[in-house]
């Protein structure tokens, strides 16, 4: 479960990085909605990292 969460969180991080860079340096028409909603991806990333840490601690016990 932890490996799946880590892989998914890395994928979300890459998408967020692409979103921030493309919005600032080479804006793409048609991605305005993505640019507005990328804040929600950041929240999902944080929640996934919290669950990943929770499962790691649960596996140790």
Secondary structure, 3 states (H helix, E strand, C coil): CHHHHHHHHHHHHHHHHHHHHHHHHCCCCCCHHHHHHHHHHHHHHHHHHHHHHHHHHHHHC
